[in-house]
Amino acid sequence: MERGRLFQRRRVCRFCQESMPIDFKDVGLLRNFLTERGRIVPRRISGNCMRHQRELTIAIKRARTIAMLAFSEEH
């Protein structure tokens, strides 16, 4: 008996679809792309395109630098 492959639909980039800008001051948006431990969620999981993932990474790093986001988990 043959088993069918598990089919996962390709996620669409939220930023391309809604044409919304990535801003380092929008902490609520940036927190959606961080894990509980404070790591940046990879592109294959978040579904972002390469261009927007790079912009998102830069925005997260800028927000961390000016202390709007934590570098690691809070104890």
mmCIF file of the N, C-alpha and C atoms, coordinates in Angstrom:
data_MODEL
# 
_entry.id   MODEL 
# 
loop_
_atom_site.group_PDB 
_atom_site.id 
_atom_site.type_symbol 
_atom_site.label_atom_id 
_atom_site.label_alt_id 
_atom_site.label_comp_id 
_atom_site.label_asym_id 
_atom_site.label_entity_id 
_atom_site.label_seq_id 
_atom_site.pdbx_PDB_ins_code 
_atom_site.Cartn_x 
_atom_site.Cartn_y 
_atom_site.Cartn_z 
_atom_site.occupancy 
_atom_site.B_iso_or_equiv 
_atom_site.pdbx_formal_charge 
_atom_site.auth_seq_id 
_atom_site.auth_comp_id 
_atom_site.auth_asym_id 
_atom_site.auth_atom_id 
_atom_site.pdbx_PDB_model_num 
ATOM 1   N N  . MET A 1 1  ? 0.837  -1.180 0.000  1.00 0.00 ? 1  MET A N  1 
ATOM 2   C CA . MET A 1 1  ? 0.000  0.000  0.000  1.00 0.00 ? 1  MET A CA 1 
ATOM 3   C C  . MET A 1 1  ? 0.884  1.245  0.000  1.00 0.00 ? 1  MET A C  1 
ATOM 4   N N  . GLU A 1 2  ? 0.659  2.105  -0.961 1.00 0.00 ? 2  GLU A N  1 
ATOM 5   C CA . GLU A 1 2  ? 1.485  3.293  -1.071 1.00 0.00 ? 2  GLU A CA 1 
ATOM 6   C C  . GLU A 1 2  ? 0.957  4.400  -0.177 1.00 0.00 ? 2  GLU A C  1 
ATOM 7   N N  . ARG A 1 3  ? 1.879  5.075  0.424  1.00 0.00 ? 3  ARG A N  1 
ATOM 8   C CA . ARG A 1 3  ? 1.485  6.213  1.250  1.00 0.00 ? 3  ARG A CA 1 
ATOM 9   C C  . ARG A 1 3  ? 1.693  7.492  0.457  1.00 0.00 ? 3  ARG A C  1 
ATOM 10  N N  . GLY A 1 4  ? 0.763  8.406  0.576  1.00 0.00 ? 4  GLY A N  1 
ATOM 11  C CA . GLY A 1 4  ? 0.907  9.699  -0.088 1.00 0.00 ? 4  GLY A CA 1 
ATOM 12  C C  . GLY A 1 4  ? 1.870  10.584 0.666  1.00 0.00 ? 4  GLY A C  1 
ATOM 13  N N  . ARG A 1 5  ? 2.464  11.470 -0.044 1.00 0.00 ? 5  ARG A N  1 
ATOM 14  C CA . ARG A 1 5  ? 3.372  12.415 0.608  1.00 0.00 ? 5  ARG A CA 1 
ATOM 15  C C  . ARG A 1 5  ? 2.581  13.419 1.420  1.00 0.00 ? 5  ARG A C  1 
ATOM 16  N N  . LEU A 1 6  ? 3.194  13.859 2.493  1.00 0.00 ? 6  LEU A N  1 
ATOM 17  C CA . LEU A 1 6  ? 2.579  14.929 3.255  1.00 0.00 ? 6  LEU A CA 1 
ATOM 18  C C  . LEU A 1 6  ? 2.796  16.225 2.495  1.00 0.00 ? 6  LEU A C  1 
ATOM 19  N N  . PHE A 1 7  ? 1.747  16.929 2.237  1.00 0.00 ? 7  PHE A N  1 
ATOM 20  C CA . PHE A 1 7  ? 1.845  18.152 1.444  1.00 0.00 ? 7  PHE A CA 1 
ATOM 21  C C  . PHE A 1 7  ? 1.659  19.349 2.340  1.00 0.00 ? 7  PHE A C  1 
ATOM 22  N N  . GLN A 1 8  ? 2.678  20.195 2.387  1.00 0.00 ? 8  GLN A N  1 
ATOM 23  C CA . GLN A 1 8  ? 2.570  21.434 3.141  1.00 0.00 ? 8  GLN A CA 1 
ATOM 24  C C  . GLN A 1 8  ? 2.522  22.587 2.161  1.00 0.00 ? 8  GLN A C  1 
ATOM 25  N N  . ARG A 1 9  ? 1.550  23.446 2.351  1.00 0.00 ? 9  ARG A N  1 
ATOM 26  C CA . ARG A 1 9  ? 1.426  24.595 1.472  1.00 0.00 ? 9  ARG A CA 1 
ATOM 27  C C  . ARG A 1 9  ? 2.523  25.601 1.768  1.00 0.00 ? 9  ARG A C  1 
ATOM 28  N N  . ARG A 1 10 ? 3.081  26.181 0.723  1.00 0.00 ? 10 ARG A N  1 
ATOM 29  C CA . ARG A 1 10 ? 4.134  27.180 0.897  1.00 0.00 ? 10 ARG A CA 1 
ATOM 30  C C  . ARG A 1 10 ? 3.529  28.429 1.526  1.00 0.00 ? 10 ARG A C  1 
ATOM 31  N N  . ARG A 1 11 ? 4.149  28.904 2.582  1.00 0.00 ? 11 ARG A N  1 
ATOM 32  C CA . ARG A 1 11 ? 3.651  30.109 3.243  1.00 0.00 ? 11 ARG A CA 1 
ATOM 33  C C  . ARG A 1 11 ? 3.982  31.333 2.401  1.00 0.00 ? 11 ARG A C  1 
ATOM 34  N N  . VAL A 1 12 ? 3.092  32.268 2.416  1.00 0.00 ? 12 VAL A N  1 
ATOM 35  C CA . VAL A 1 12 ? 3.306  33.498 1.646  1.00 0.00 ? 12 VAL A CA 1 
ATOM 36  C C  . VAL A 1 12 ? 3.905  34.548 2.557  1.00 0.00 ? 12 VAL A C  1 
ATOM 37  N N  . CYS A 1 13 ? 4.725  35.390 1.988  1.00 0.00 ? 13 CYS A N  1 
ATOM 38  C CA . CYS A 1 13 ? 5.357  36.457 2.757  1.00 0.00 ? 13 CYS A CA 1 
ATOM 39  C C  . CYS A 1 13 ? 4.298  37.472 3.172  1.00 0.00 ? 13 CYS A C  1 
ATOM 40  N N  . ARG A 1 14 ? 4.177  37.695 4.451  1.00 0.00 ? 14 ARG A N  1 
ATOM 41  C CA . ARG A 1 14 ? 3.185  38.624 4.984  1.00 0.00 ? 14 ARG A CA 1 
ATOM 42  C C  . ARG A 1 14 ? 3.434  40.049 4.509  1.00 0.00 ? 14 ARG A C  1 
ATOM 43  N N  . PHE A 1 15 ? 4.709  40.402 4.390  1.00 0.00 ? 15 PHE A N  1 
ATOM 44  C CA . PHE A 1 15 ? 5.065  41.766 4.023  1.00 0.00 ? 15 PHE A CA 1 
ATOM 45  C C  . PHE A 1 15 ? 4.824  42.033 2.541  1.00 0.00 ? 15 PHE A C  1 
ATOM 46  N N  . CYS A 1 16 ? 5.030  41.033 1.699  1.00 0.00 ? 16 CYS A N  1 
ATOM 47  C CA . CYS A 1 16 ? 4.747  41.196 0.264  1.00 0.00 ? 16 CYS A CA 1 
ATOM 48  C C  . CYS A 1 16 ? 3.243  41.264 0.031  1.00 0.00 ? 16 CYS A C  1 
ATOM 49  N N  . GLN A 1 17 ? 2.509  40.427 0.726  1.00 0.00 ? 17 GLN A N  1 
ATOM 50  C CA . GLN A 1 17 ? 1.071  40.322 0.515  1.00 0.00 ? 17 GLN A CA 1 
ATOM 51  C C  . GLN A 1 17 ? 0.341  41.593 0.960  1.00 0.00 ? 17 GLN A C  1 
ATOM 52  N N  . GLU A 1 18 ? 0.685  42.110 2.121  1.00 0.00 ? 18 GLU A N  1 
ATOM 53  C CA . GLU A 1 18 ? -0.008 43.280 2.659  1.00 0.00 ? 18 GLU A CA 1 
ATOM 54  C C  . GLU A 1 18 ? 0.724  44.585 2.369  1.00 0.00 ? 18 GLU A C  1 
ATOM 55  N N  . SER A 1 19 ? 1.871  44.491 1.735  1.00 0.00 ? 19 SER A N  1 
ATOM 56  C CA . SER A 1 19 ? 2.754  45.632 1.425  1.00 0.00 ? 19 SER A CA 1 
ATOM 57  C C  . SER A 1 19 ? 2.906  46.580 2.616  1.00 0.00 ? 19 SER A C  1 
ATOM 58  N N  . MET A 1 20 ? 3.248  45.992 3.772  1.00 0.00 ? 20 MET A N  1 
ATOM 59  C CA . MET A 1 20 ? 3.458  46.780 4.982  1.00 0.00 ? 20 MET A CA 1 
ATOM 60  C C  . MET A 1 20 ? 4.959  46.966 5.221  1.00 0.00 ? 20 MET A C  1 
ATOM 61  N N  . PRO A 1 21 ? 5.359  48.120 5.696  1.00 0.00 ? 21 PRO A N  1 
ATOM 62  C CA . PRO A 1 21 ? 6.785  48.365 5.931  1.00 0.00 ? 21 PRO A CA 1 
ATOM 63  C C  . PRO A 1 21 ? 7.269  47.684 7.215  1.00 0.00 ? 21 PRO A C  1 
ATOM 64  N N  . ILE A 1 22 ? 8.555  47.377 7.242  1.00 0.00 ? 22 ILE A N  1 
ATOM 65  C CA . ILE A 1 22 ? 9.180  46.812 8.437  1.00 0.00 ? 22 ILE A CA 1 
ATOM 66  C C  . ILE A 1 22 ? 9.871  47.957 9.163  1.00 0.00 ? 22 ILE A C  1 
ATOM 67  N N  . ASP A 1 23 ? 9.442  48.216 10.400 1.00 0.00 ? 23 ASP A N  1 
ATOM 68  C CA . ASP A 1 23 ? 9.987  49.329 11.160 1.00 0.00 ? 23 ASP A CA 1 
ATOM 69  C C  . ASP A 1 23 ? 10.552 48.798 12.470 1.00 0.00 ? 23 ASP A C  1 
ATOM 70  N N  . PHE A 1 24 ? 11.753 49.219 12.822 1.00 0.00 ? 24 PHE A N  1 
ATOM 71  C CA . PHE A 1 24 ? 12.383 48.721 14.052 1.00 0.00 ? 24 PHE A CA 1 
ATOM 72  C C  . PHE A 1 24 ? 11.683 49.235 15.300 1.00 0.00 ? 24 PHE A C  1 
ATOM 73  N N  . LYS A 1 25 ? 10.840 50.259 15.174 1.00 0.00 ? 25 LYS A N  1 
ATOM 74  C CA . LYS A 1 25 ? 10.129 50.792 16.335 1.00 0.00 ? 25 LYS A CA 1 
ATOM 75  C C  . LYS A 1 25 ? 8.831  50.040 16.614 1.00 0.00 ? 25 LYS A C  1 
ATOM 76  N N  . ASP A 1 26 ? 8.398  49.182 15.686 1.00 0.00 ? 26 ASP A N  1 
ATOM 77  C CA . ASP A 1 26 ? 7.174  48.395 15.852 1.00 0.00 ? 26 ASP A CA 1 
ATOM 78  C C  . ASP A 1 26 ? 7.515  47.092 16.579 1.00 0.00 ? 26 ASP A C  1 
ATOM 79  N N  . VAL A 1 27 ? 7.633  47.173 17.895 1.00 0.00 ? 27 VAL A N  1 
ATOM 80  C CA . VAL A 1 27 ? 8.102  46.051 18.705 1.00 0.00 ? 27 VAL A CA 1 
ATOM 81  C C  . VAL A 1 27 ? 7.107  44.888 18.680 1.00 0.00 ? 27 VAL A C  1 
ATOM 82  N N  . GLY A 1 28 ? 5.822  45.191 18.630 1.00 0.00 ? 28 GLY A N  1 
ATOM 83  C CA . GLY A 1 28 ? 4.810  44.135 18.593 1.00 0.00 ? 28 GLY A CA 1 
ATOM 84  C C  . GLY A 1 28 ? 4.943  43.256 17.369 1.00 0.00 ? 28 GLY A C  1 
ATOM 85  N N  . LEU A 1 29 ? 5.227  43.850 16.231 1.00 0.00 ? 29 LEU A N  1 
ATOM 86  C CA . LEU A 1 29 ? 5.411  43.091 14.993 1.00 0.00 ? 29 LEU A CA 1 
ATOM 87  C C  . LEU A 1 29 ? 6.687  42.264 15.056 1.00 0.00 ? 29 LEU A C  1 
ATOM 88  N N  . LEU A 1 30 ? 7.752  42.854 15.568 1.00 0.00 ? 30 LEU A N  1 
ATOM 89  C CA . LEU A 1 30 ? 9.034  42.152 15.615 1.00 0.00 ? 30 LEU A CA 1 
ATOM 90  C C  . LEU A 1 30 ? 9.002  40.966 16.564 1.00 0.00 ? 30 LEU A C  1 
ATOM 91  N N  . ARG A 1 31 ? 8.222  41.062 17.637 1.00 0.00 ? 31 ARG A N  1 
ATOM 92  C CA . ARG A 1 31 ? 8.142  39.952 18.601 1.00 0.00 ? 31 ARG A CA 1 
ATOM 93  C C  . ARG A 1 31 ? 7.505  38.711 18.001 1.00 0.00 ? 31 ARG A C  1 
ATOM 94  N N  . ASN A 1 32 ? 6.696  38.883 16.944 1.00 0.00 ? 32 ASN A N  1 
ATOM 95  C CA . ASN A 1 32 ? 6.096  37.728 16.271 1.00 0.00 ? 32 ASN A CA 1 
ATOM 96  C C  . ASN A 1 32 ? 7.147  36.864 15.589 1.00 0.00 ? 32 ASN A C  1 
ATOM 97  N N  . PHE A 1 33 ? 8.303  37.434 15.301 1.00 0.00 ? 33 PHE A N  1 
ATOM 98  C CA . PHE A 1 33 ? 9.356  36.716 14.591 1.00 0.00 ? 33 PHE A CA 1 
ATOM 99  C C  . PHE A 1 33 ? 10.512 36.345 15.500 1.00 0.00 ? 33 PHE A C  1 
ATOM 100 N N  . LEU A 1 34 ? 10.265 36.304 16.809 1.00 0.00 ? 34 LEU A N  1 
ATOM 101 C CA . LEU A 1 34 ? 11.252 35.860 17.789 1.00 0.00 ? 34 LEU A CA 1 
ATOM 102 C C  . LEU A 1 34 ? 10.706 34.665 18.547 1.00 0.00 ? 34 LEU A C  1 
ATOM 103 N N  . THR A 1 35 ? 11.589 33.748 18.935 1.00 0.00 ? 35 THR A N  1 
ATOM 104 C CA . THR A 1 35 ? 11.168 32.628 19.765 1.00 0.00 ? 35 THR A CA 1 
ATOM 105 C C  . THR A 1 35 ? 11.076 33.084 21.216 1.00 0.00 ? 35 THR A C  1 
ATOM 106 N N  . GLU A 1 36 ? 10.660 32.188 22.079 1.00 0.00 ? 36 GLU A N  1 
ATOM 107 C CA . GLU A 1 36 ? 10.560 32.514 23.509 1.00 0.00 ? 36 GLU A CA 1 
ATOM 108 C C  . GLU A 1 36 ? 11.936 32.818 24.087 1.00 0.00 ? 36 GLU A C  1 
ATOM 109 N N  . ARG A 1 37 ? 12.958 32.213 23.498 1.00 0.00 ? 37 ARG A N  1 
ATOM 110 C CA . ARG A 1 37 ? 14.314 32.421 23.989 1.00 0.00 ? 37 ARG A CA 1 
ATOM 111 C C  . ARG A 1 37 ? 14.972 33.656 23.388 1.00 0.00 ? 37 ARG A C  1 
ATOM 112 N N  . GLY A 1 38 ? 14.305 34.326 22.456 1.00 0.00 ? 38 GLY A N  1 
ATOM 113 C CA . GLY A 1 38 ? 14.833 35.549 21.880 1.00 0.00 ? 38 GLY A CA 1 
ATOM 114 C C  . GLY A 1 38 ? 15.573 35.370 20.579 1.00 0.00 ? 38 GLY A C  1 
ATOM 115 N N  . ARG A 1 39 ? 15.485 34.188 19.972 1.00 0.00 ? 39 ARG A N  1 
ATOM 116 C CA . ARG A 1 39 ? 16.176 33.948 18.709 1.00 0.00 ? 39 ARG A CA 1 
ATOM 117 C C  . ARG A 1 39 ? 15.268 34.324 17.538 1.00 0.00 ? 39 ARG A C  1 
ATOM 118 N N  . ILE A 1 40 ? 15.862 34.724 16.438 1.00 0.00 ? 40 ILE A N  1 
ATOM 119 C CA . ILE A 1 40 ? 15.100 35.115 15.251 1.00 0.00 ? 40 ILE A CA 1 
ATOM 120 C C  . ILE A 1 40 ? 14.610 33.854 14.543 1.00 0.00 ? 40 ILE A C  1 
ATOM 121 N N  . VAL A 1 41 ? 13.320 33.832 14.218 1.00 0.00 ? 41 VAL A N  1 
ATOM 122 C CA . VAL A 1 41 ? 12.715 32.676 13.548 1.00 0.00 ? 41 VAL A CA 1 
ATOM 123 C C  . VAL A 1 41 ? 13.234 32.613 12.113 1.00 0.00 ? 41 VAL A C  1 
ATOM 124 N N  . PRO A 1 42 ? 13.688 31.434 11.654 1.00 0.00 ? 42 PRO A N  1 
ATOM 125 C CA . PRO A 1 42 ? 14.230 31.335 10.302 1.00 0.00 ? 42 PRO A CA 1 
ATOM 126 C C  . PRO A 1 42 ? 13.169 31.506 9.215  1.00 0.00 ? 42 PRO A C  1 
ATOM 127 N N  . ARG A 1 43 ? 13.645 31.780 8.034  1.00 0.00 ? 43 ARG A N  1 
ATOM 128 C CA . ARG A 1 43 ? 12.788 32.077 6.899  1.00 0.00 ? 43 ARG A CA 1 
ATOM 129 C C  . ARG A 1 43 ? 11.888 30.908 6.521  1.00 0.00 ? 43 ARG A C  1 
ATOM 130 N N  . ARG A 1 44 ? 12.393 29.688 6.602  1.00 0.00 ? 44 ARG A N  1 
ATOM 131 C CA . ARG A 1 44 ? 11.594 28.519 6.211  1.00 0.00 ? 44 ARG A CA 1 
ATOM 132 C C  . ARG A 1 44 ? 10.424 28.290 7.150  1.00 0.00 ? 44 ARG A C  1 
ATOM 133 N N  . ILE A 1 45 ? 10.518 28.782 8.372  1.00 0.00 ? 45 ILE A N  1 
ATOM 134 C CA . ILE A 1 45 ? 9.419  28.627 9.328  1.00 0.00 ? 45 ILE A CA 1 
ATOM 135 C C  . ILE A 1 45 ? 8.481  29.824 9.268  1.00 0.00 ? 45 ILE A C  1 
ATOM 136 N N  . SER A 1 46 ? 9.034  31.031 9.183  1.00 0.00 ? 46 SER A N  1 
ATOM 137 C CA . SER A 1 46 ? 8.189  32.230 9.186  1.00 0.00 ? 46 SER A CA 1 
ATOM 138 C C  . SER A 1 46 ? 7.467  32.429 7.862  1.00 0.00 ? 46 SER A C  1 
ATOM 139 N N  . GLY A 1 47 ? 8.053  31.959 6.752  1.00 0.00 ? 47 GLY A N  1 
ATOM 140 C CA . GLY A 1 47 ? 7.420  32.101 5.450  1.00 0.00 ? 47 GLY A CA 1 
ATOM 141 C C  . GLY A 1 47 ? 7.731  33.408 4.757  1.00 0.00 ? 47 GLY A C  1 
ATOM 142 N N  . ASN A 1 48 ? 8.682  34.158 5.264  1.00 0.00 ? 48 ASN A N  1 
ATOM 143 C CA . ASN A 1 48 ? 9.044  35.426 4.629  1.00 0.00 ? 48 ASN A CA 1 
ATOM 144 C C  . ASN A 1 48 ? 9.881  35.182 3.385  1.00 0.00 ? 48 ASN A C  1 
ATOM 145 N N  . CYS A 1 49 ? 9.850  36.141 2.472  1.00 0.00 ? 49 CYS A N  1 
ATOM 146 C CA . CYS A 1 49 ? 10.737 36.060 1.322  1.00 0.00 ? 49 CYS A CA 1 
ATOM 147 C C  . CYS A 1 49 ? 12.132 36.504 1.766  1.00 0.00 ? 49 CYS A C  1 
ATOM 148 N N  . MET A 1 50 ? 13.110 36.272 0.928  1.00 0.00 ? 50 MET A N  1 
ATOM 149 C CA . MET A 1 50 ? 14.490 36.549 1.320  1.00 0.00 ? 50 MET A CA 1 
ATOM 150 C C  . MET A 1 50 ? 14.716 38.037 1.611  1.00 0.00 ? 50 MET A C  1 
ATOM 151 N N  . ARG A 1 51 ? 14.160 38.882 0.781  1.00 0.00 ? 51 ARG A N  1 
ATOM 152 C CA . ARG A 1 51 ? 14.353 40.324 0.950  1.00 0.00 ? 51 ARG A CA 1 
ATOM 153 C C  . ARG A 1 51 ? 13.785 40.813 2.280  1.00 0.00 ? 51 ARG A C  1 
ATOM 154 N N  . HIS A 1 52 ? 12.566 40.382 2.589  1.00 0.00 ? 52 HIS A N  1 
ATOM 155 C CA . HIS A 1 52 ? 11.931 40.851 3.810  1.00 0.00 ? 52 HIS A CA 1 
ATOM 156 C C  . HIS A 1 52 ? 12.525 40.193 5.054  1.00 0.00 ? 52 HIS A C  1 
ATOM 157 N N  . GLN A 1 53 ? 13.028 38.973 4.928  1.00 0.00 ? 53 GLN A N  1 
ATOM 158 C CA . GLN A 1 53 ? 13.685 38.340 6.072  1.00 0.00 ? 53 GLN A CA 1 
ATOM 159 C C  . GLN A 1 53 ? 14.947 39.107 6.443  1.00 0.00 ? 53 GLN A C  1 
ATOM 160 N N  . ARG A 1 54 ? 15.676 39.571 5.434  1.00 0.00 ? 54 ARG A N  1 
ATOM 161 C CA . ARG A 1 54 ? 16.883 40.355 5.701  1.00 0.00 ? 54 ARG A CA 1 
ATOM 162 C C  . ARG A 1 54 ? 16.547 41.684 6.358  1.00 0.00 ? 54 ARG A C  1 
ATOM 163 N N  . GLU A 1 55 ? 15.503 42.352 5.842  1.00 0.00 ? 55 GLU A N  1 
ATOM 164 C CA . GLU A 1 55 ? 15.073 43.620 6.437  1.00 0.00 ? 55 GLU A CA 1 
ATOM 165 C C  . GLU A 1 55 ? 14.602 43.409 7.877  1.00 0.00 ? 55 GLU A C  1 
ATOM 166 N N  . LEU A 1 56 ? 13.892 42.306 8.104  1.00 0.00 ? 56 LEU A N  1 
ATOM 167 C CA . LEU A 1 56 ? 13.387 41.985 9.435  1.00 0.00 ? 56 LEU A CA 1 
ATOM 168 C C  . LEU A 1 56 ? 14.538 41.743 10.407 1.00 0.00 ? 56 LEU A C  1 
ATOM 169 N N  . THR A 1 57 ? 15.556 41.027 9.959  1.00 0.00 ? 57 THR A N  1 
ATOM 170 C CA . THR A 1 57 ? 16.719 40.756 10.802 1.00 0.00 ? 57 THR A CA 1 
ATOM 171 C C  . THR A 1 57 ? 17.421 42.049 11.194 1.00 0.00 ? 57 THR A C  1 
ATOM 172 N N  . ILE A 1 58 ? 17.592 42.939 10.244 1.00 0.00 ? 58 ILE A N  1 
ATOM 173 C CA . ILE A 1 58 ? 18.237 44.228 10.534 1.00 0.00 ? 58 ILE A CA 1 
ATOM 174 C C  . ILE A 1 58 ? 17.398 45.033 11.517 1.00 0.00 ? 58 ILE A C  1 
ATOM 175 N N  . ALA A 1 59 ? 16.064 45.024 11.325 1.00 0.00 ? 59 ALA A N  1 
ATOM 176 C CA . ALA A 1 59 ? 15.175 45.773 12.222 1.00 0.00 ? 59 ALA A CA 1 
ATOM 177 C C  . ALA A 1 59 ? 15.223 45.206 13.640 1.00 0.00 ? 59 ALA A C  1 
ATOM 178 N N  . ILE A 1 60 ? 15.269 43.885 13.779 1.00 0.00 ? 60 ILE A N  1 
ATOM 179 C CA . ILE A 1 60 ? 15.342 43.260 15.103 1.00 0.00 ? 60 ILE A CA 1 
ATOM 180 C C  . ILE A 1 60 ? 16.661 43.631 15.783 1.00 0.00 ? 60 ILE A C  1 
ATOM 181 N N  . LYS A 1 61 ? 17.747 43.592 15.028 1.00 0.00 ? 61 LYS A N  1 
ATOM 182 C CA . LYS A 1 61 ? 19.052 43.923 15.603 1.00 0.00 ? 61 LYS A CA 1 
ATOM 183 C C  . LYS A 1 61 ? 19.121 45.387 16.019 1.00 0.00 ? 61 LYS A C  1 
ATOM 184 N N  . ARG A 1 62 ? 18.505 46.271 15.226 1.00 0.00 ? 62 ARG A N  1 
ATOM 185 C CA . ARG A 1 62 ? 18.468 47.688 15.604 1.00 0.00 ? 62 ARG A CA 1 
ATOM 186 C C  . ARG A 1 62 ? 17.651 47.895 16.875 1.00 0.00 ? 62 ARG A C  1 
ATOM 187 N N  . ALA A 1 63 ? 16.504 47.218 16.966 1.00 0.00 ? 63 ALA A N  1 
ATOM 188 C CA . ALA A 1 63 ? 15.650 47.352 18.145 1.00 0.00 ? 63 ALA A CA 1 
ATOM 189 C C  . ALA A 1 63 ? 16.358 46.812 19.392 1.00 0.00 ? 63 ALA A C  1 
ATOM 190 N N  . ARG A 1 64 ? 17.165 45.763 19.221 1.00 0.00 ? 64 ARG A N  1 
ATOM 191 C CA . ARG A 1 64 ? 17.924 45.234 20.356 1.00 0.00 ? 64 ARG A CA 1 
ATOM 192 C C  . ARG A 1 64 ? 18.994 46.225 20.798 1.00 0.00 ? 64 ARG A C  1 
ATOM 193 N N  . THR A 1 65 ? 19.637 46.872 19.836 1.00 0.00 ? 65 THR A N  1 
ATOM 194 C CA . THR A 1 65 ? 20.716 47.805 20.138 1.00 0.00 ? 65 THR A CA 1 
ATOM 195 C C  . THR A 1 65 ? 20.230 48.987 20.963 1.00 0.00 ? 65 THR A C  1 
ATOM 196 N N  . ILE A 1 66 ? 19.045 49.498 20.643 1.00 0.00 ? 66 ILE A N  1 
ATOM 197 C CA . ILE A 1 66 ? 18.535 50.642 21.400 1.00 0.00 ? 66 ILE A CA 1 
ATOM 198 C C  . ILE A 1 66 ? 17.616 50.198 22.542 1.00 0.00 ? 66 ILE A C  1 
ATOM 199 N N  . ALA A 1 67 ? 17.698 48.926 22.912 1.00 0.00 ? 67 ALA A N  1 
ATOM 200 C CA . ALA A 1 67 ? 17.032 48.348 24.093 1.00 0.00 ? 67 ALA A CA 1 
ATOM 201 C C  . ALA A 1 67 ? 15.506 48.358 24.018 1.00 0.00 ? 67 ALA A C  1 
ATOM 202 N N  . MET A 1 68 ? 14.962 48.238 22.817 1.00 0.00 ? 68 MET A N  1 
ATOM 203 C CA . MET A 1 68 ? 13.512 48.079 22.690 1.00 0.00 ? 68 MET A CA 1 
ATOM 204 C C  . MET A 1 68 ? 13.135 46.601 22.759 1.00 0.00 ? 68 MET A C  1 
ATOM 205 N N  . LEU A 1 69 ? 14.076 45.737 22.390 1.00 0.00 ? 69 LEU A N  1 
ATOM 206 C CA . LEU A 1 69 ? 13.911 44.284 22.492 1.00 0.00 ? 69 LEU A CA 1 
ATOM 207 C C  . LEU A 1 69 ? 15.060 43.724 23.312 1.00 0.00 ? 69 LEU A C  1 
ATOM 208 N N  . ALA A 1 70 ? 14.798 42.617 23.990 1.00 0.00 ? 70 ALA A N  1 
ATOM 209 C CA . ALA A 1 70 ? 15.840 41.970 24.780 1.00 0.00 ? 70 ALA A CA 1 
ATOM 210 C C  . ALA A 1 70 ? 16.719 41.103 23.878 1.00 0.00 ? 70 ALA A C  1 
ATOM 211 N N  . PHE A 1 71 ? 17.975 40.963 24.238 1.00 0.00 ? 71 PHE A N  1 
ATOM 212 C CA . PHE A 1 71 ? 18.877 40.113 23.495 1.00 0.00 ? 71 PHE A CA 1 
ATOM 213 C C  . PHE A 1 71 ? 18.615 38.640 23.757 1.00 0.00 ? 71 PHE A C  1 
ATOM 214 N N  . SER A 1 72 ? 18.168 38.312 24.958 1.00 0.00 ? 72 SER A N  1 
ATOM 215 C CA . SER A 1 72 ? 17.908 36.918 25.321 1.00 0.00 ? 72 SER A CA 1 
ATOM 216 C C  . SER A 1 72 ? 16.659 36.850 26.195 1.00 0.00 ? 72 SER A C  1 
ATOM 217 N N  . GLU A 1 73 ? 16.370 35.645 26.660 1.00 0.00 ? 73 GLU A N  1 
ATOM 218 C CA . GLU A 1 73 ? 15.167 35.459 27.479 1.00 0.00 ? 73 GLU A CA 1 
ATOM 219 C C  . GLU A 1 73 ? 15.306 36.167 28.823 1.00 0.00 ? 73 GLU A C  1 
ATOM 220 N N  . GLU A 1 74 ? 14.178 36.512 29.387 1.00 0.00 ? 74 GLU A N  1 
ATOM 221 C CA . GLU A 1 74 ? 14.183 37.148 30.695 1.00 0.00 ? 74 GLU A CA 1 
ATOM 222 C C  . GLU A 1 74 ? 14.054 36.095 31.777 1.00 0.00 ? 74 GLU A C  1 
ATOM 223 N N  . HIS A 1 75 ? 14.749 36.282 32.887 1.00 0.00 ? 75 HIS A N  1 
ATOM 224 C CA . HIS A 1 75 ? 14.697 35.289 33.983 1.00 0.00 ? 75 HIS A CA 1 
ATOM 225 C C  . HIS A 1 75 ? 13.652 35.662 34.980 1.00 0.00 ? 75 HIS A C  1 
# 
